[in-house]
């Protein structure tokens, strides 16, 4: 594509949106997402901040995304531009990046490079945009972002974004950064001495919800809204467990339904533990009775019953998706995951009873202390479920996250994970559809999730070298990027020191 074609694609996407915001304002913020348009516009957090910026009295937001094919921008010498104004990002005073998880970090470098903006904070000056970062990644470990950001908002940004916009219009850059270096929930690399606790938005900012509906997303033409935020459960691997930001915060069903637009034919209920909302059936029933389709981001098998699954079937469900996140009951007990095999068997039976075609089950492998016996228990359980309804098994390697009880747990060596995945494939061959996530990229995610600024610099090096797995291995080694180190394990003992890279990979 040439530059004209690239802009024409953006215009076409804009024409197919409902709810796009436009506004003349003193401060213009380019809200960037380091993945493609179809992923970004399925992000509830990204859409929420887009609306919050427009709610400010004298600020507006335009959107920019990682190009579908960055090489086409590079070949045509086209800078990444805002969709609403078709203006190069280098012309905006503020670029705000929403980062969901570790493997999106290279997208930041790609966007900045295509715009001629140095990715390293120390190489930029006052003529460059101020780089603000936030998003779900900051709930866990924002430190790898530090070499590239001027300011990072940690956690929930609905309130702090307004504080930032006020300051950005009335304060010089150095004074602004000095001020935010002292604010709770804000991290100014090079100025904030100790990483502060993450921010919590006031309850009156809830619920987060879509601003724009479009068919050009992963969640096609779906309006997203959160009936709750946080979680009441204590799974030891999860960043959003009950000790994070006050646990589970409920939104009244009437309030949720009030925000659903009349033209939304598909409604997605999003949150860490949607089915734990004590009145979630009331919300789902109303959506279904209005003739809409419904989707739920976190179906917990232990919360499903006949009434609930019947509502899901009426709301368009064809696949029941849930998770147990432990190959055996012993491991589920270890991580405090309140799901048993009995719950899974019952969920499969309910899915079949109400005419669903398939059940998809997500599992973690590589948890501390896991053995082949645990894998064999998963094989047996999956076979039993497959006798009830066709099963798809999504397998991901366990990646320890910061600010969780399993923070600091080592990553199982890639060869061992690959052997376990092969054991699953052979054990379930012809009976269960096994869909594994790459252990190699799981290890890259782990190194970033447990890393410091050197891990972020290694990510930049790996991106510059082409982004292949070998480039990541070499970059981590050359930067001497390692996990934060041994920490107390959940049972009070010390975890072993990090393994050498050669042993892990």
C-alpha positions as CSV (number, residue, x, y, z in Angstrom):
1,X,0.0,0.0,0.0
2,X,1.1,3.6,-0.6
3,X,0.4,6.4,1.8
4,X,-2.9,7.2,0.2
5,X,-4.1,3.7,0.6
6,X,-3.1,3.6,4.2
7,X,-5.1,6.7,5.0
8,X,-8.0,5.4,3.0
9,X,-8.1,2.3,5.2
10,X,-8.3,4.5,8.3
11,X,-11.1,6.5,6.8
12,X,-13.0,3.4,6.0
13,X,-12.7,2.1,9.5
14,X,-13.9,5.5,10.9
15,X,-16.9,5.4,8.6
16,X,-17.9,2.1,10.0
17,X,-17.7,3.2,13.7
18,X,-20.6,4.3,15.9
19,X,-19.8,6.6,18.7
20,X,-16.6,8.3,17.5
21,X,-15.8,11.5,19.4
22,X,-14.6,14.7,17.8
23,X,-13.9,18.0,19.7
24,X,-11.9,21.2,19.3
25,X,-9.7,21.6,22.4
26,X,-6.6,23.3,23.6
27,X,-4.8,20.1,24.5
28,X,-4.8,17.3,21.9
29,X,-3.7,13.9,23.1
30,X,-2.8,11.0,20.8
31,X,-4.0,7.9,22.5
32,X,-1.9,5.0,21.2
33,X,-2.3,1.3,21.4
34,X,0.8,-0.9,20.6
35,X,-1.3,-3.5,18.9
36,X,-3.5,-3.4,15.8
37,X,-6.8,-1.6,15.5
38,X,-8.9,-4.8,15.8
39,X,-7.3,-5.6,19.1
40,X,-7.2,-2.1,20.4
41,X,-10.9,-1.4,19.8
42,X,-11.7,-4.6,21.8
43,X,-9.9,-3.1,24.8
44,X,-12.3,-1.8,27.4
45,X,-9.6,0.2,29.2
46,X,-8.5,1.9,26.0
47,X,-12.0,3.0,25.0
48,X,-12.7,4.2,28.6
49,X,-9.7,6.5,28.6
50,X,-10.6,7.8,25.2
51,X,-14.0,8.9,26.5
52,X,-12.5,10.3,29.8
53,X,-10.1,12.5,27.9
54,X,-13.0,13.9,25.9
55,X,-15.0,14.5,29.1
56,X,-12.3,17.0,30.2
57,X,-13.3,20.6,29.7
58,X,-10.5,21.5,27.3
59,X,-8.8,18.3,26.1
60,X,-9.5,15.9,23.3
61,X,-8.2,12.5,22.2
62,X,-7.4,11.1,18.8
63,X,-6.4,7.5,18.3
64,X,-3.4,5.7,16.8
65,X,-2.5,2.1,16.5
66,X,0.3,-0.3,15.6
67,X,-0.1,-0.6,11.8
68,X,-1.4,-4.0,10.5
69,X,1.7,-4.2,8.4
70,X,4.4,-1.8,9.6
71,X,6.6,-2.6,6.6
72,X,4.1,-0.9,4.4
73,X,4.4,2.3,6.4
74,X,8.1,2.0,6.3
75,X,8.3,1.4,2.5
76,X,6.0,4.3,1.8
77,X,7.7,6.6,4.4
78,X,4.4,7.1,6.1
79,X,4.5,8.2,9.7
80,X,1.9,6.6,12.0
81,X,-0.9,9.1,12.1
82,X,-4.0,9.7,14.2
83,X,-7.2,8.3,12.7
84,X,-9.4,11.3,13.5
85,X,-7.1,14.0,12.1
86,X,-4.6,12.0,9.9
87,X,-1.8,14.0,11.6
88,X,1.6,12.4,12.3
89,X,2.0,11.6,16.0
90,X,5.2,13.7,16.3
91,X,2.9,16.8,16.0
92,X,1.0,16.1,19.2
93,X,2.2,17.4,22.6
94,X,1.3,14.2,24.4
95,X,1.4,10.5,23.3
96,X,-0.5,8.3,25.8
97,X,0.1,4.6,25.4
98,X,-2.2,1.9,26.9
99,X,-0.2,-1.3,27.3
100,X,-2.1,-4.5,28.2
101,X,0.7,-7.0,28.6
102,X,4.4,-7.6,28.2
103,X,4.5,-8.8,24.6
104,X,3.0,-5.6,23.4
105,X,6.1,-3.6,24.4
106,X,7.8,-3.9,21.0
107,X,4.7,-2.3,19.4
108,X,5.7,0.9,21.3
109,X,9.1,1.0,19.6
110,X,7.6,0.3,16.2
111,X,5.1,3.2,16.5
112,X,7.7,5.7,17.8
113,X,10.3,4.7,15.2
114,X,7.9,5.1,12.3
115,X,7.2,8.6,13.6
116,X,10.9,9.5,14.0
117,X,10.6,9.8,17.8
118,X,13.5,8.3,19.8
119,X,12.2,5.5,22.0
120,X,14.6,6.2,24.8
121,X,13.5,8.9,27.2
122,X,17.1,10.2,27.6
123,X,17.4,10.8,23.8
124,X,14.3,13.0,23.7
125,X,14.0,16.7,24.4
126,X,11.3,19.4,24.8
127,X,10.5,19.4,21.0
128,X,9.4,15.8,21.3
129,X,5.9,14.7,22.6
130,X,5.7,13.9,26.3
131,X,5.3,10.1,26.5
132,X,2.7,8.9,29.0
133,X,2.1,5.2,29.6
134,X,-0.6,3.2,31.5
135,X,-2.8,0.2,31.1
136,X,-3.3,-3.2,32.7
137,X,0.4,-4.0,32.6
138,X,1.1,-1.4,35.2
139,X,-1.0,-3.4,37.8
140,X,1.9,-5.9,37.8
141,X,5.3,-4.6,36.7
142,X,5.8,-1.2,35.0
143,X,9.5,-1.1,35.4
144,X,10.5,-2.4,32.0
145,X,8.6,0.6,30.5
146,X,10.8,3.1,32.5
147,X,13.5,3.7,29.9
148,X,10.9,4.8,27.4
149,X,8.2,6.7,29.4
150,X,8.3,10.2,30.8
151,X,5.4,9.4,33.1
152,X,3.6,6.1,34.0
153,X,0.1,6.1,35.6
154,X,-0.1,2.9,37.7
155,X,-3.4,0.9,37.9
156,X,-6.8,2.6,37.4
157,X,-6.4,5.9,35.5
158,X,-10.0,7.2,35.2
159,X,-9.3,9.9,37.8
160,X,-5.6,10.5,37.4
161,X,-5.9,11.2,33.7
162,X,-7.9,14.3,34.5
163,X,-5.2,15.4,37.0
164,X,-2.7,15.0,34.3
165,X,-4.7,16.9,31.7
166,X,-5.1,19.8,34.1
167,X,-1.4,19.9,34.8
168,X,-0.3,19.5,31.1
169,X,-2.2,22.6,30.1
170,X,-0.9,24.8,32.9
171,X,2.6,23.5,33.8
172,X,6.0,23.2,32.1
173,X,7.3,19.7,31.5
174,X,9.9,19.6,34.2
175,X,7.6,21.1,36.8
176,X,4.9,18.7,35.7
177,X,7.1,15.7,36.1
178,X,8.4,16.8,39.5
179,X,4.9,17.2,40.7
180,X,3.7,13.8,39.4
181,X,6.8,12.1,40.9
182,X,5.3,12.9,44.3
183,X,1.7,11.8,43.5
184,X,0.3,8.4,44.6
185,X,-0.3,6.1,41.7
186,X,2.3,7.9,39.5
187,X,5.8,6.8,38.5
188,X,8.2,9.2,36.9
189,X,11.3,7.3,35.9
190,X,14.4,8.9,37.2
191,X,12.5,11.0,39.7
192,X,10.2,8.7,41.7
193,X,12.5,7.1,44.3
194,X,10.2,4.1,45.2
195,X,7.5,2.5,43.1
196,X,4.2,3.6,44.6
197,X,1.0,1.6,45.1
198,X,-1.3,1.4,42.1
199,X,-4.1,4.0,41.7
200,X,-7.7,3.2,42.5
201,X,-10.4,5.1,40.6
202,X,-13.4,6.4,42.6
203,X,-16.5,4.2,42.4
204,X,-18.4,6.9,40.7
205,X,-16.2,6.4,37.6
206,X,-17.5,2.9,37.2
207,X,-18.6,1.1,35.1
208,X,-16.0,1.2,32.3
209,X,-17.7,0.8,29.0
210,X,-17.3,1.0,25.3
211,X,-17.5,4.4,23.5
212,X,-17.2,3.1,20.0
213,X,-18.9,0.0,18.4
214,X,-17.5,-1.3,15.2
215,X,-17.5,-4.6,13.3
216,X,-13.8,-4.3,12.7
217,X,-12.7,-5.8,16.0
218,X,-11.9,-9.1,17.5
219,X,-15.2,-8.8,19.4
220,X,-17.2,-7.9,16.3
221,X,-19.8,-5.2,16.9
222,X,-19.9,-5.9,20.6
223,X,-20.7,-3.2,23.3
224,X,-18.5,-3.9,26.3
225,X,-19.3,-3.0,29.9
226,X,-18.0,-4.1,33.3
227,X,-20.6,-5.1,35.9
228,X,-17.8,-5.5,38.5
229,X,-14.2,-4.6,38.9
230,X,-11.6,-6.7,40.7
231,X,-12.1,-10.1,42.2
232,X,-13.2,-11.6,45.5
233,X,-11.1,-14.7,45.0
234,X,-7.5,-15.4,46.0
235,X,-5.9,-17.3,43.2
236,X,-2.2,-17.0,44.0
237,X,-1.0,-16.5,40.4
238,X,-3.4,-13.7,39.5
239,X,-2.7,-9.9,39.6
240,X,-6.4,-9.1,40.0
241,X,-6.9,-11.2,43.2
242,X,-9.0,-10.0,46.1
243,X,-6.1,-8.1,47.7
244,X,-5.7,-5.8,44.7
245,X,-7.3,-2.4,44.9
246,X,-9.9,-3.3,47.4
247,X,-11.1,-6.6,45.9
248,X,-14.4,-6.9,44.0
249,X,-16.4,-3.7,43.5
250,X,-19.9,-4.2,42.2
251,X,-22.0,-2.1,39.9
252,X,-25.8,-2.3,40.3
253,X,-27.6,-4.2,37.5
254,X,-29.8,-1.2,36.9
255,X,-26.7,1.0,36.3
256,X,-25.1,-1.5,34.0
257,X,-28.3,-1.8,31.9
258,X,-28.7,2.0,31.8
259,X,-25.5,2.4,29.8
260,X,-26.3,-0.3,27.1
261,X,-27.2,1.7,24.0
262,X,-30.4,0.7,22.2
263,X,-28.6,-0.2,19.0
264,X,-26.2,-2.6,20.6
265,X,-27.1,-6.1,19.4
266,X,-24.2,-7.8,21.2
267,X,-23.3,-7.0,24.8
268,X,-20.0,-8.2,26.4
269,X,-19.8,-8.3,30.2
270,X,-16.2,-7.8,31.1
271,X,-14.3,-8.3,34.4
272,X,-12.0,-10.5,36.4
273,X,-14.9,-12.4,38.0
274,X,-18.2,-11.4,36.2
275,X,-20.0,-14.6,37.3
276,X,-19.3,-13.9,40.9
277,X,-21.5,-10.8,40.8
278,X,-24.5,-11.8,43.0
279,X,-27.0,-10.4,40.5
280,X,-25.3,-11.3,37.3
281,X,-28.2,-13.4,36.2
282,X,-30.5,-10.4,36.4
283,X,-28.2,-8.5,34.0
284,X,-27.9,-11.5,31.5
285,X,-31.7,-12.2,31.6
286,X,-32.5,-8.6,30.7
287,X,-30.0,-8.5,27.9
288,X,-31.4,-11.8,26.5
289,X,-35.0,-10.8,26.9
290,X,-34.3,-7.6,24.9
291,X,-33.3,-9.9,22.0
292,X,-29.5,-9.2,22.2
293,X,-26.6,-11.6,22.2
294,X,-24.5,-11.8,25.3
295,X,-20.8,-12.6,26.0
296,X,-19.1,-13.0,29.4
297,X,-15.3,-12.7,29.8
298,X,-14.8,-14.9,32.9
299,X,-17.2,-17.9,33.3
300,X,-16.4,-19.7,36.5
301,X,-17.5,-23.3,36.3
302,X,-18.5,-23.4,39.9
303,X,-21.0,-20.6,39.3
304,X,-22.9,-22.3,36.5
305,X,-26.3,-23.8,36.9
306,X,-29.2,-24.7,34.6
307,X,-30.8,-21.3,34.7
308,X,-27.5,-19.6,33.9
309,X,-26.5,-21.9,31.0
310,X,-30.0,-21.7,29.5
311,X,-29.7,-17.9,29.5
312,X,-26.3,-18.1,27.8
313,X,-27.7,-20.5,25.1
314,X,-30.6,-18.0,24.4
315,X,-28.0,-15.2,24.3
316,X,-26.2,-16.8,21.4
317,X,-23.6,-19.0,23.1
318,X,-22.3,-21.9,21.0
319,X,-19.1,-22.6,23.0
320,X,-18.9,-22.6,26.7
321,X,-15.5,-21.2,27.7
322,X,-14.1,-21.6,31.2
323,X,-10.8,-22.3,33.0
324,X,-9.5,-24.4,35.9
325,X,-5.8,-23.2,35.5
326,X,-4.3,-26.3,37.2
327,X,-3.7,-29.7,35.6
328,X,-4.7,-31.6,38.7
329,X,-6.8,-31.0,41.9
330,X,-3.6,-30.9,43.9
331,X,-2.3,-28.0,41.8
332,X,-5.6,-26.2,41.9
333,X,-5.6,-26.4,45.7
334,X,-2.0,-25.1,45.7
335,X,-3.0,-22.0,43.7
336,X,-6.3,-21.6,45.6
337,X,-8.3,-22.0,42.4
338,X,-11.9,-22.9,43.6
339,X,-12.7,-25.2,40.6
340,X,-13.0,-28.9,40.9
341,X,-13.3,-31.7,38.4
342,X,-16.9,-32.1,39.5
343,X,-17.6,-28.4,38.5
344,X,-16.1,-29.1,35.0
345,X,-18.1,-32.2,34.4
346,X,-21.3,-30.5,35.5
347,X,-20.5,-27.5,33.2
348,X,-19.9,-29.9,30.2
349,X,-23.2,-31.6,30.9
350,X,-25.1,-28.3,31.1
351,X,-23.5,-27.1,27.8
352,X,-24.7,-30.3,26.1
353,X,-28.1,-30.1,27.7
354,X,-28.8,-26.7,26.3
355,X,-27.5,-27.3,22.8
356,X,-24.0,-25.8,22.9
357,X,-21.6,-27.3,20.5
358,X,-18.3,-27.2,22.4
359,X,-16.6,-26.5,25.7
360,X,-13.3,-24.7,25.7
361,X,-11.1,-25.1,28.8
362,X,-8.0,-23.0,29.6
363,X,-5.2,-24.6,31.6
364,X,-1.8,-23.6,33.0
365,X,1.1,-25.9,32.9
366,X,4.5,-25.4,34.6
367,X,3.2,-24.5,38.0
368,X,5.7,-25.0,40.8
369,X,6.0,-28.6,41.8
370,X,4.1,-29.9,38.8
371,X,4.9,-33.5,37.7
372,X,3.9,-35.9,34.9
373,X,1.3,-37.3,37.2
374,X,-0.5,-34.0,37.2
375,X,-0.4,-33.9,33.4
376,X,-1.8,-37.4,33.3
377,X,-4.7,-36.4,35.5
378,X,-5.5,-33.6,33.1
379,X,-5.4,-36.1,30.2
380,X,-7.9,-38.4,32.1
381,X,-10.2,-35.5,33.0
382,X,-10.2,-34.1,29.5
383,X,-11.1,-37.5,28.1
384,X,-14.0,-37.8,30.4
385,X,-15.2,-34.3,29.5
386,X,-14.9,-35.2,25.8
387,X,-17.3,-38.1,26.3
388,X,-19.9,-35.4,27.2
389,X,-19.2,-32.7,24.7
390,X,-16.4,-31.8,22.2
391,X,-13.5,-30.2,24.1
392,X,-10.9,-27.7,23.1
393,X,-8.0,-27.4,25.5
394,X,-6.1,-24.1,25.6
395,X,-2.7,-24.6,27.2
396,X,-0.5,-21.8,28.4
397,X,2.8,-21.9,30.3
398,X,2.7,-20.5,33.8
399,X,4.3,-17.0,34.0
400,X,4.8,-15.6,37.5
401,X,3.6,-12.0,37.8
402,X,4.9,-9.4,40.2
403,X,2.6,-8.4,43.1
404,X,1.2,-11.9,43.4
405,X,1.9,-14.6,46.0
406,X,3.7,-16.6,43.3
407,X,5.9,-13.6,42.4
408,X,9.5,-14.8,41.9
409,X,8.5,-18.4,41.1
410,X,10.9,-19.7,38.4
411,X,9.8,-20.4,34.8
412,X,9.9,-24.1,33.9
413,X,12.6,-24.8,31.3
414,X,11.3,-24.6,27.7
415,X,12.3,-28.2,26.9
416,X,10.4,-29.5,29.9
417,X,7.3,-27.5,29.0
418,X,7.5,-28.8,25.4
419,X,7.7,-32.3,26.7
420,X,4.6,-31.9,28.8
421,X,2.7,-30.4,25.9
422,X,3.7,-33.4,23.7
423,X,2.6,-35.7,26.5
424,X,-0.8,-34.0,26.4
425,X,-1.0,-34.2,22.6
426,X,-0.2,-37.9,22.6
427,X,-2.6,-38.6,25.5
428,X,-5.5,-36.8,23.9
429,X,-4.8,-37.5,20.3
430,X,-8.0,-37.9,18.3
431,X,-10.2,-37.1,21.4
432,X,-9.5,-33.5,22.4
433,X,-8.4,-30.5,20.3
434,X,-5.2,-29.2,22.1
435,X,-4.2,-25.6,21.4
436,X,-0.9,-24.8,23.1
437,X,0.7,-21.4,23.5
438,X,4.4,-21.3,22.7
439,X,6.6,-22.0,25.7
440,X,9.4,-19.9,24.1
441,X,7.2,-16.8,24.0
442,X,6.0,-17.6,27.5
443,X,9.6,-17.4,28.6
444,X,10.0,-14.0,26.9
445,X,6.9,-12.8,28.7
446,X,8.3,-14.2,32.0
447,X,11.6,-12.3,31.6
448,X,9.7,-9.1,31.0
449,X,7.2,-9.7,33.7
450,X,9.9,-10.3,36.3
451,X,12.5,-7.9,34.9
452,X,13.7,-4.4,35.6
453,X,14.8,-1.6,33.2
454,X,17.4,-3.9,31.6
455,X,14.6,-6.2,30.5
456,X,12.9,-3.2,28.8
457,X,16.2,-2.3,27.1
458,X,16.6,-5.9,26.0
459,X,13.1,-5.7,24.4
460,X,14.3,-2.7,22.4
461,X,17.4,-4.6,21.3
462,X,15.4,-7.7,20.3
463,X,13.0,-5.6,18.3
464,X,15.8,-3.8,16.5
465,X,17.4,-7.2,15.7
466,X,14.2,-8.4,14.0
467,X,12.2,-9.8,17.0
468,X,12.9,-13.5,16.5
469,X,13.2,-15.7,19.6
470,X,17.0,-15.9,19.1
471,X,17.2,-12.1,19.2
472,X,15.4,-12.1,22.5
473,X,17.7,-14.7,24.0
474,X,20.8,-12.7,22.9
475,X,19.4,-9.4,24.0
476,X,18.5,-10.6,27.5
477,X,22.0,-12.1,27.8
478,X,23.8,-9.0,26.5
479,X,21.9,-6.7,28.8
480,X,22.3,-9.1,31.7
481,X,18.6,-8.9,32.2
482,X,17.4,-11.4,34.8
483,X,14.3,-11.9,37.0
484,X,14.2,-9.7,40.1
485,X,15.7,-12.6,42.1
486,X,14.7,-15.0,44.8
487,X,11.7,-14.1,46.9
488,X,9.7,-15.8,49.6
489,X,7.5,-18.5,48.2
490,X,3.9,-18.9,49.3
491,X,4.8,-21.5,51.9
492,X,7.4,-19.2,53.5
493,X,10.5,-20.9,52.0
494,X,12.9,-19.2,49.6
495,X,12.7,-19.8,45.9
496,X,15.9,-21.0,44.2
497,X,18.0,-18.3,42.5
498,X,17.2,-17.7,38.8
499,X,18.6,-20.3,36.4
500,X,21.2,-19.3,33.8
501,X,19.6,-18.5,30.5
502,X,21.2,-21.5,28.8
503,X,19.5,-23.8,31.3
504,X,16.1,-22.3,31.0
505,X,16.0,-22.2,27.2
